[in-house]
Each structure stands twice: as structure tokens, then as C-alpha cells.
Amino acid sequence: MHIVRIGAEATELRPADEIGAKAANLARMAALGLPVPPAFVLPVKLCADIIAGRAQAKQHLRDGLKEGIAFLEGATGKRFGDRRQPLLVSVRSGAARSMPGMLDTVLNVGCTSNAVHGLIRATGRPRLAWDCRRRFLESFGETVLELDQAAFAARISELVAAECAGNDRELDSEALERLATDEQTLVEDRADGWLDDAFAQLEAAAEAVYRSWMSERAQTYRSLQNLEALEGTAVTVQTMVFGNGGLASGAGVAFSRDPSTGAQRPMIDLVLDAQGEDVVSGRRVPDTADAIARELPTIEVELGDVLKRLEREFTDVQDVEFTVEDGRLWILQTRTAKRTPRAAVRIAIDLVHEGLISEGDAAERIAEIDLAALAETRLVSAGKPAATAIGASGGIGIGRAAFDSESAQRLSAAGEPVILLRPDTSTADVAGFALAAGIVTAVGARTSHAALVARQMGKPCLVGCRELSIDPIARRAQLADAVLSEGEWVTIEGDTGQLYLGRCETVETRPEAQLAEIARWQSQAGRHDRRPRVAKTQ
């Protein structure tokens, strides 16, 4: 079995059907000279064999991982699980078509007890080392061992309260060491020898990522997006870079243009002293622009240059995941950005005007959008909002309140429009997303996986609604001074991030100028198709 190497002057360019879109794009970025951590890829074709338990599949997996780790050790000068210069890796999925948040990822793989001491020795930062250890236990426990994430969250909450800290980011190294020790007790009974065996961790993580192809949420997403023909996922193993090393580090997601409106301005969310899952899971609120400018004054300009370069290379709006390690920018992923229908139309027109794509290409990109139904809806005299959040996907949503996917399905089955309100909506709620007229979360960011899926589905979405507190037992929510019960009417405005109780009056307008330009493209294409064809001479 052939593995594909990325970075360290060994980059191979292979098609997405073989190594997944994520790895294919990663290789293209490395070939452009962008700062990409070295990685290797196990192919899509191994996925079905692993899931089916076919003979030799596990041996192929093991051989590929050994070969790949040797490449990463040579590229980085570190050793996997070492006590002096430890190499830690992420294990990521990647199908031929993007499935944001639907497949699994395991971070900090190789973080054994020896590696913790090696990180302390190499960096002089015990807090970083113990934070990586506890993050590994949480990621591996939830993804590979299928333990309930709530058990880990409860341990974190208890320690944060005992330390009188605002959140886990405020815990010192001694507290994080105690947290890692405490979390280790949650997984020891099922550890099967991997706690201090870096390669055993890697093999189990890679197999779990392959098997996530058949998870319920992944199958539901493929059905909703007509992706059943895809053959499986690849597995990318990439050198870890650490965004959790202090306030000069962080993890974030950036869009080269606004994916909700299509406006020609980057949209960047960054969480300081964090790793990627903190951002895309929606569990952390991004830091403010002022905080980022203070701690990392050059990053916005540097990242802006990367976004422009990637747009030119891929001729489309990009969704980029990145990490900043001690002030240095690393690009971990880029993909074509999911966007709302109205953003898709504006972006297609702007890219034509900028000379990046032809009118024919633009027409193909928006061919599946119902232009007759493309209207901008706005509220009329809505009054005072009950709560304000961050607008993550534009538009107006009006429906009956539901606080979980099951309730959304029940109300929808009765013919009622639904607004799904969740504490921290994850991609596991994709079935509820599909039925909802709009989505609201108490925490999260514009760039979380949940917000991406909402935009792709054309659903209005609000995130980070701090005034929202949901009581799942009583089936009601507190919105500042108001109470919202399941089944009551609620209205959300995705552009402004405002939420109103009851059914608000709306008015629709059509983007006539944009529709006229598209009609001109179609007219020209029709005249071109009707031209007589002239036989070519040899």
C-alpha cells in the first residue's frame, strides 16, 4: 500500500478520489510553499477494507503508519513518543467531498507519560505538556473508546469551580496535571495497554477515523447531500503544532469572504491559547479583535495574504483552518467554503468581475439554486429583541421552539415550522438541522462546523447567544427576562443576530440587479449554443 507524503520537499500531488479533498488541498498548499506541517496520508481505498474487517487490512494499516511515522520523524527531527524530543500527531479524516464535522479527528496522539516529560524538557512549559495530555485523553476517550463526553466535561467543570477559575484556560500546570490524572481513571479500564504505547494509540485512532465513515451522522449527511456514491474517507496523520502554548498562540478558522452574505471581506475567528477542536466544535467563544491585535499584531495581515493567494489558486472562496504557535502561522486545511444561496450568487458575480472565473463557470456554480425563490426577507416593525447573539448565517427564520432534534422531528412531522435551540449544537444534530427553519446556540462561533452546515443548507443561524439558558427537563428556555416553552413561536434574524418572541411580520425583496446579470449570462449562453457548428479541418 502506498502512502502519500506531504511537506519536507517530498510533497506528492494526488487526486481527491485517492487521498480525500483535505489531503489533496494540503498537498497543493505545501507545493505553493505555504507553512504546512508535514503529514502523510493513508488512502481512501483502505477504508472499506478496514470497515469490512478484510484479511490483511490491519497489516496494511500498521505498515503504512510505520512508514509514515518514519517520514515525519525525519522531517521534524523528533521521535514519536520520545522522552526528549517527542513527536505528537493529529489523525484526521478526509473524503473526496467535504463533510465538515461529520467524521472523526483525534488530536495529540503519541502523548504518553514519557512524551509529557519530553514536552516539558523540550519547551520548558509544563502547562502545555499537561494540557496536551488531558486533551489527548478526552479526544481518544470520546472518539476511540466511545466514552460519553459529558463525563470529561464534568471533571473539567468540577476542577474549574474548585480552582475558582473562569474556565479551563485559566487552570495552571499543577491543576492540569491533576485533571489529566483524574481523567486517566475514566479510561484505564478500557485502555488495553495504549496509555503509554504511542504506536498503539496511533493505530487505534486511525482505525476509529476510518470507522467513523459509518457513523449515523455521517450517513445522514451523505443522504441529505446526495453523497452516497463516495467510497470512504482517507486518513491524514499530521505533525501537531500547538495553539495551546499561551497567549502568543491560538487556533482559528478563516473565510476569504463572508459565507453568509458574500461580502468581499475575510471572516476570521481565533481562540487564543487553544487547539482546533475548541473552535470548530463551537464550545469556545472566539477572542475579540482587540485581544488578537494586542497579542498577535501581525497575524491578520499575514493571514489575509494567505487567503488572497488561496482564492487565486483555487478560484473560489476558501474556508481555512489554522494554528498560531508562538507567533508563527501554520495552515492546517483549506476547502471550498460552504455558503448560503444568496452568498453563492453574489460571490459568483464578484469572481466574474474580478476575472477569476468565466461567466459560464459562474453559471454552473449556481445552477442548482432556485433563482425564482431567491428573495431577501426582512422584518417589519419587530420591536425589541428578547436576546442578541452572533449572526452566523443570514435570513429570517420563524417557527415553533424545539430544544433537541427529536422534538424538532416531532413538531415538523405535525406540519409545523421549527426553530432548533441548543446549548452547543454539534454536527450530531444534523437530522434536526435539515428539518429546522432556523438554528440558535448558546455558545459557539460563526466558523464552527454547525454554522458551516447551517449555511450550506441555507438555514438562518445564531450562535453565542449568552442570554439563552435551556432546561431540557422542563422543556423550556430562559431568554434574559423571558421564558420560552417548547412549541411556542419564535423569530430569528440571521444577519443581525437578534431573536424575537412570537411570529414577526416580514417583507420580501428580490435582488433584481444580480438576477438581471445572471439572465444576461444565460441569454449569451443560449445564443452560443444556437450558433452553427463548423467542422474542424485536420
N, C-alpha and C positions, 0 to 999 in steps of 0.2 A: 504493500500500500504506500502510495506517495503522499508525503506531507508537503505543504506549501509554506515556504519561509518568507517572512516579511521583515524588512529592516536590515541594518548592518550590512549594506551593499549586497544583499542576497535576495532582493525582492523579486518574486515571480508574479506576473500578471496572468490570472486565470479567470475564466468566466464565472458569473454568479451561480449558474446552474451546478457548477462543480464545488465551489467553496463558499457559497452564500453571498448575498449582496454586501453584507457588513465587511467581510474579509476582502472581497473584490475591491471595494471602495478604499479600504485601509491600505491595500497594496498600491492603488493608484496614488494615494496621498504620499506614501513613502517614496514612490518613484518621482514625485514632484519635489522632494526634498523637504517636505513639511515635517515637523517634530512628532514622529510616531514612535511609541515604544515598540521594541522588537517583539515579534509574535510568530506563531506557526499555526497552521490550520489542518484539522482532520476533516476529510471530505464528506459531502452530503451523502454519497453512496453508502457510507458505513452506517448511517442512521437506521435504515430499515433492518440491516443485519443485526445490530445491537438490540433493537426493539423485539425482533423475532427470536432472539437467542440462538442465532445460527452458529454452527460449528466454525471455529477459528475467528469469530468476530472479536471476542475479547482479547485474543492474542494479537490480532491486528491493531486493536486499540492500544494495548500495552506497548507494542513495538513502536508505534507511531509516537506515543508520548515520550518514550525513552529517547528516540531520535530527536524529537523536538526540544526536549529539555537540554540535551547536549548542545543544540544550536543556541538556545537562549543563554546558557552558561558561557559559551564562547563569545557571544555578542556583548554581554554585560560585565564579564569578569567576576560574576557572583556564582555561588553554588546553591543548588536547591536544598533548602532545609538546613543550611550550614550554620555553625555556631559563631562564625566570624564575619562572613560577608554573605548573608542569606539572600537568596532569590525567592521572591514571592510572586505569584501569578494570579491573574483572573482567568476564569473559564467561562466563555460566553457562547451564546447561540448565534445562529445566523442563517436564515432560509434564503432562497433565491429572490423572494419578495419580502419587503419589510413587514414585520409583525410586532410592532412596538409593545414591549412589556408582556407579551403573551407566552414567551419561552423563558427558561430559567438562566440565571447567572450565579456564579459562586465567586466571591472575592477573597483575596488574601490567602489563597491556597498555598500550602507549604509553611504556614505559620505554626510550627511545632514549638515545644518548650525551648529547644535548642535555638530555633530561629528567633524567638523573643529575645534571648540573651545576645544573639548575634546582632539584632537590630539596635539594641541598647549600646553594644560595643561600637558598631559602625557609625551610629548617628549621634550618640550621646543624649538620646531622647527617650527615657523610659516611658513617658506618656504615650508617644507614638507607638512604641512596641506593644504595650499592653492594650491600647485601643485597637490595633490590628488583630491581636489575639482574640479579644472578645467579639470583634466584628466577624472574624472567621467562624467562631463557634456559632454565632447567630445565623450567618448565611448558610453554613454547612448543615446546621441542625434543622433549619427550616426547609431547605431545598433538597438535601440528600437524604436526611433521616426522616423528613416529613413530620417534624415536631411542630406543635402549634406556636406560631409567632407570639401569641399572647403571653405565653409563659416567660419568654425572654423579655418582653415589654414590661411585664410585672416586676421582674427583678431590677430592671433599669429604673422604673418609677420609684420603687422602694428605696433604692440607694440614693437617687437624686433627692428624695424627700429627707432621708436621714442626714445627708450632707448639706442640707439647706441650700442646694444649688438650683438654678433656674431650669437647667436641662442637662443632658449628659455631656454636652460640650464644655460645661463648667467643672466637670469632675477632674481631679488631679490624678497623677500617675498611681499613687497609692490606692485611691478609690477604684480606679480602673483595674488594677491588679486584683483587688478583692472581687470586683464584678466578674472578671474572667474566671477566677477560681470558682465563684458561685455558679456561673453558667456552665462550667465544665461538669458540675454534678448533674445537670439536666440531661447531658448527652452520654455520660460514661457508660451507662447500662447498654447502650446501643453502639458504642464506639468501635467495637470489633477491631481494636488494635491500631486505628488510624490516627489517634490523638498525637502520637509522636512519630508517625511514619509519613513523611511528606509525599512520597510517591503513591502510597495507598490513598491519601486524601485526593490526589490529582486524578487517579483512576476512577474513584467513586464519583467525583464531581463531574468528570467528562461523561461518564455513563448516565448520570442523572440529567445532564443537559440534553443529551440525545433523547432520553425517555420523555422529557417534557414536551416533545413533539405531539404526544398523545394525551396531554392533559385536557381536561374538559374545556378550560377557557381557550386553549389553542385551537381545538376542534371547532368550538363555537365561532371563533373569529374567522377561521378559514371558510366556514359555511356562509357567514354573513358577507364576506368579501370575495366570494367565488374563487377561492384559492385551493380548492380540493385537489387540483392536479399537481400541486407541489409534492416533491418526492421526500422531503425531510429537511433537517437542519444540519449545517456543518457545526463544528466546534472550534472556536478560536481560543488559543491559550496565549495570553499576552503578559509581558512583564508589567508588574504593578508599579505605578507611580503614585505617590502618596499626597493626597489633598488634605489629609488629616494631621499634618505636621505643625499646625499653628496658624496664626492669622496671616502669614505670608503665603499660605497655601489654601486650596479650596477646590471644589468640583462644581461644574455647571453645564448648562445646555444653552446653545445659542442658535437662533434662526437668522438667516441672512436677510429676511424680510418678515414683516408681521404676517403670520399664517392665518390670522383671523380676519384681517381687513385687506391684506395685500399691500399695505403701505410700504414705501421704499425706505425702511429704517430697520436696523437689526433689533431683535428682541433677545435680551440676554438675562438669564437667571444664574446667579452664582451664590453658593453657600460656602462661606469661609470655614476653614478647619473641618472639612467634611470629605466623604467619598461619594462616588457617583450615585449609589443607590439612595442616598439621602435626598437627592434632587429628583430623580425620575420616579421614585416611589410616591412623591407628594407628601412625605411625612415631615419634611422640614420647610419652613418658610424662608425664601431667599433673603440674603442680606441686602440692605439698602444700597442705592447707587453711591451715596456719600461714604458709606463704610468701605465699599470696594475701592473707590477712588483714593481713599486715605491709605489703605493697606497695600493696594496693588495699582499704583498710579499709571503704569504703562500698559496694563493688560487690555483695556478697552480698545486702544488704538491697534495694538498687535493683533488682537482677535478680529477686529474689523478688517484688517488687511487680509487675514486668512479667509474670512467669509467671502470677501470680494473675489479672491483667487479661486476659491472652490466653486462659486457661481459661474465663473468663466469656464472652468474646467468641465463642469457637469451640465452647464447651460440650463440650470433650474435652481429654484430656491432650495437651500440646504438646511438641514437640521443636524447640528454638530454637538457631540458630547466632548467635553474637555476637562482636563485637570491642570491645576497650577500647583507645582511642587517647589516650595521655597522661591517663589517669584518666577519660575520658568514654566512656560506654557507647553502643554502636551495635548495633541489631538488624538482622541481615542476612537472616534467614529464620525462618519458623515453619511447622510442618506437624503434622498429627496423628501422634502418636508410635506407632511400631511397638512391639508388646508381646507378651509370652508369653501363652499361653491362660489360665493361672491369674491373671496380672495383669489380663487383659481382664475376667474375671469379677469380680474384686474392685473394679476401677475402675468398672465399670458399676453395681454395687450402691452404691458410695460416692457416685457422681454423682446417683443417685436420692435417696439420703438427704439430700444437700446441696441438692436442689431444682433442679439444673442441667438434668436431663433427666427425662422421664417413664418409668414402668415399661415402657411399650410401646417407647419409643426404646431403652431398655437391652436389652430382649429382642431387638430387631432387631440390635443391635451384636454380640451374642454368638450369633446364630442359627447361624453356621457352625461353632461349637465343639462337639465331641463331648463333651457333658457326662457321658455314661456312662463315658468314658475319662479324665475329669478327676480324676486322683489325684496326691497329693503323695508322692513317693518319697524315702526317706531311707536312709542306710547303717546297717548293724548291725555294731558292733564292727569298724570298718575298720582300726584300728591306726594307725601313724604314717604320715603322707603322705610321698610321695617328693619333692614340691615344693608350694609355695604360690604362688598368683597372685591376680589380682583377678577376683572373680566378676562377669561381665558379663551372663549370662543363666542363670537358675536351673534346677535339675533335676539328675538323675543321668544320666550317660552312660557306658555300658560297651561297649567294642569293641576291635578289633584296631588297633594303631597304623599310621597311614599318614602319610607326610611330604609328599605332594603330591596334587593332585586326580586325577592319573592312577592312582596307587596306590589311592586311595580307590575309584575306579570299578572297578578290577580285583578288589579284595577284596569289594566289595559285589556284584559280578556272581557271585562264588562263594558268595553267600548269607551272608556274614559281616557283623556289625555293625562299624562303623568309627569310630575317633576320629581326626580330622584334626588333626595338629600341624604348625604352620607358623611360620617366623621372624616374619613380619609380615603375616598373612593379609589379602589385599585382596579387593575385590569381584570381581576376575577369577577367584577361586576359587569362584564361586557354584555351579558344577556339583558340585564336591566338597562344598560345604555341604549341598546337597539330599540327598546320599546318606549323610552322616555322622550318627552318633548323638550326636556332640559335637565341639567345636572348641576348640583350645588355641593361643595365640600367645605368642611370646617377648616381644614388645613390644606396645604399644597401650594403648587406653583403653576404658572402659565405653561411651563415646559415639562410638567410631569407626564408620564405615559397616559394617565387617564385623560388629561386635557388633549393630548395628541389624538387619541381615539375619538373624543367628542368632536374635534374639528373635522376629522376625516368623515364622520357620519353627518356632519352639518348640524350638530346639536349645540344650542346655546349652553355655555358652561361658565359657572362662577367657582373660583377656588379661594382658599384662605379667608373664609367668612368667619372671623373670630367671634362674632356675636351669636353664632349658631352653636347650640348645645343640644344633642339628641339623646333622648331617653328611650332606648329600644324596647324596654319592658312595657312602659306606659304608652308606647307608640305616639309620642309627641315630641316636639322640639321647642326650645326656648330661643326666641329671636329678640335679643335685647330685652325690652319690657313686655313683649308679646309672646303668646303661646300659639303654636301651630300644631294641630292634631292631624293624624293620618286621615287622608281623604278630603281635607279642606283645600280650597283653591289658593293658588299662589302664582305670582307672575315674576319672571326674572328677565333682566335686560343684560345681555352678554357683553355689550360694548362698554357700558358704564359700570358694570359690576353691582347693580342695585337689585334688591329683592323687595317685592311688594306683596302684602296680603290681599287675597281676593283676586278677581278677574278684572284686569285693567283693559280699557278701550285702546284699540290700536288703529293705525292707518298705514297703508302700503304705498310705496312709490317704486317706480321702475328705473333702473339705470339706463336711460334712453341713449345717452352718448355711447356707452360701451356696447349696447346691443346693436346700435347702428354700425359701429365699426366691424363687429362680428358679421353682420349681414353683408357688409361690403366684401369681406373675405370670401364668404360663401358664394356671393354673386360672381366674383372673379374666378373662383374655383370651378363654378358651373360653366362659365364661358370657355375656360381652358379645356374642360372635359369635352365640350362640343366642337372644338377645333378639329378639322380633318387631319387624320394621321398621314404623314408622308413616309413612304417606305425608305428605309436606310439603304444606302449603297455600300457595297463592300469595298 
